[in-house]
Amino acid sequence: MALKIRLARGGAKKRPYYRIVVAENTAPRDGRFIEKIGAYNPLLPKDSEERVKIDIERAKYWLSVGAKPTDRVLRFLDAAGLAKRPARNNPNKGKPGAKRLEREAAAREAAEAAAAEAAEAEGGAQD
C-alpha cells in the first residue's frame, strides 16, 4: 500500500480550499483518504498564520511510515521544518526557442545591412 500526503480540493467554484490528507495513491484526489492532517487556504495572504495549518506530530508519523508528500505538500513541510525540499534548476526552460533565435538573427542581419548602407550613403555624401 503506497501512501501519499497530498491535497484534496474542497470549496466552491473559484473559491478553492484544500485539505492536506494521507491517502493511498490509487484513491481519487478528492475521494477516500486515511487521515486529514491539515488544511491550506490559498485565498488568504501569504503571511497569514491561517493559510497553512498542519498537525506536525501526525505528519512526522506518516513520513516515518513511508508516506511520500507531493511537491506542494513538500513545500509546506519544508517551511515547517519537517522535510527538506531539494532545489530545482532547469536552465533550459528560460532559453528562447529555435524560431525566436531565427527571427532575432534575421533582425540582426537586417540591422547590420541597414547600418552598412547608411555608412555608404554618408561616405558618398561627404565626397
Helices and strands as residue ranges (DSSP letters): E 3-12, E 15-24, E 35-40, E 52-54, H 56-64, E 68-69, H 71-80, H 98-126
